[in-house]
C-alpha cells in the first residue's frame, strides 16, 4: 500500500520528474516551430532511407481520428487531454519516491499530452512532421509529443509487467 508522501518529499518527487514533462513540451514546441518555418506543407524532405520530414496538420486525434468532424473535436480532444493530464499529475504526486520508471513514464505522457494541447489551443490543430515509411507504406505523421506519449506508455507497460513478475516471485512458496 502506498503511503501519502510528506509535503517535503512531495515537492522533491514533483521537481524530480516534472522537469521531464517540461523538457518534452519545450522540445516539442521548438521542433514544431522549426518544422512550420522550414518545411512546406505535404512536401517530404528525405532525411535517410525510410525517414522523411513532412509538414502536416492534424485536426483530429491519433491517426487523424475525427479530423473531418467539423471543428468540435478541437475542444473535445483539448478537454480530454487536460482531464487526463490532471489525473496523471495527481498520479505522479502519489507515487512512492522509489518508483522511478513509473514516474518517468507518466512524466513523458504528461509532457506529450500538454505539448499537443498547446497546439490545439493556439493553432486549432496539431503540427506533425515526422514521417516513417517502407516502400509505399507510410505511417501517419507524428511529432515529439506523440513520441513521448508512446515511449511513456511502453515504459508504463514494462513497469507493470516487471512489478507483476516480481509480485508473482514473492508469492511463490519457498521449498
Beta strands, then each sheet from edge to edge (+ up, - down):
strand 1: 45-48
strand 2: 51-58
strand 3: 126-134
strand 4: 137-138
sheet 1: 1+ 2- 3+ 4-
end
